[in-house]
Amino acid sequence: MSDYLSFMLAGAALLALAGCQPSDDKAASQDQGMRPASVSIQVMRRETVPFAIELPATLSGFKEVEIRARVAGILESRNFGEGAKVNAGESLFTLDMKPFEVAVSAAEADLQAAEARLAQAEREVSRLRPLRDKNSVSQRELDDAISAQEVAQADLESAKAGLDQARLEREYAQVKSPVTGIAGRELASEGTYVSGPDLLLTNVTQLDPIRVRFGLSERLQLQMRQDAAAGKLTLPQDNHWQTRVKLPDGTFHDQIGEVNFSDVRINPNTGTSELQALVPNGDFALRPGQFVRVVLEGAERHDAYVVPQRAVMDSGTGKFVYVAAKNEQGMTVARPAPIEVGEWVRRESDAGVQNGWVIRSGLNDGDRVVIDGMARIFFPGMPIQVTNGSAAGQE
């Protein structure tokens, strides 16, 4: 047993001596004994890139129309499917047409009677004028005949208006949709007495275009104004941002809209101001009440550094990237560079869609940022070997 204890104590002493080795010598031995990690880099150059903002948003119909009858009557039929598309001018409800047809016939008869009375009055005036010239009748008789003609003319105009009113009410007996959209639930069934506009029959929601409402923070607006004043950012004229709708599954709606309203007031509860965009929605793929994300495009950031999203890492206290640099021994090593990131940049190319970070500070022209192979870098200062194309030749 004593020999075993002696062996264990000796082993512990050797481990303790190894742990006392100076850290510089340890790092040097690691550098000499570890193969350099193969990485790809991107050389930093200032460029002008699209500036986009992605925000949460909600959708609402362009118009929410209440469908009401303009005349009273018995509801005879419903002419639409609940939740179905209806077109502007399409009949949604039909009231009992018989009373309105009778009213039109009566108005037409009144018009014919008024026309007959006017013709009679005109004939009377024509008969009396030559007699008055011969003093065969008094001036009073002629004046009475002329007055009767004028009254008959007024009665004719009133009869025409009455016929127009009867025809209009007959047309109103067909309750039509004023917009193209999606019909809601039926709120009055066949046989119901409709007293007029006070009874709501259904709703139609116009979905093309559709409204996109979202908030823009005061802090971000202030930052954009400062960058624009410094010449770092060019904003769309009159805040007419191009608008893309990003669906919950990450895909984009195929139509692009435009911001048409920006509130100057800041909501004190949220610290944001409201914006609204109108987006074409001809296929009704977007529906009111949906929660989506909106991407505002049309601005440009100048003199920007952009690195792929995958190259930016988080240390827990901030974000950083690895930069390929020479150490004192002339070896290429990976050194962490703390950075401040800005917004995302979305780029489309033949290779697909790529997302990158705008770097607001921490990098300079010519810095060689590691964009692939970060997982092979086990500690800061680890030797690396640049393998990508022309960038490798810059070592």
Disulfide bonds with the S-S distance in Angstrom:
none
